[in-house]
Amino acid sequence: AHSQRVHDRAGEAQLSLHIGRLYRLRSDYDKATAWFERSASLCKAVGDREGTAKSLNQLAYVARLQNRFAAAAAHVEEALNLLDEGDTERATSHWVLGTVAHAQMRWQEAEDHHRTALRGWQQAGDQQRIAWSLQNVGEAMRGAGKYEEAASHFHEAITILGTLHDVVN
């Protein structure tokens, strides 16, 4: 409300993104979608290409969770078109595409997207997301029957997560 009163569209866009994430975590996909759409619209209005892409990637992930794969891919494509080649948010785009391919049991495509996401997180130095990406690559490899290679990725992820004291993952 304060952002609206002072006409801080950029702040309102960021808050909308965070509220949308909270609704997504609660599996209230209709409300999450509405907040992510609001965030994307506000980001577009202020010329925030990366913010727009973040909102679109979140819309894509909600669509993926609802098994609306074409919508998920369309949102990611729009996000990727907004991002520079070296932008870290591209890793999120590929992660979403990897989850779509995984859900459709297209194992090689899932592995390729998760490896692309992994490279993005490695360039950013984000250890937690590196570990998560290693898990995702491992899951895709396991689906494809590449068990030894999958186990190697899982072990690497476990090592990183252990150093981060991330016992949940």
Secondary structure by P-SEA (a helix, b strand, c coil): cccccccaaaaaaaaaaaaaaaaaaacaaaaaaaaaaaaaaaaaaaccaaaaaaaaaaaaaaaaaacaaaaaaaaaaaaaaaccccccaaaaaaaaaaaaaaaacaaaaaaaaaaaaaaaaaaaccaaaaaaaaaaaaaaaaaacaaaaaaaaaaaaaaaaaaaccccc
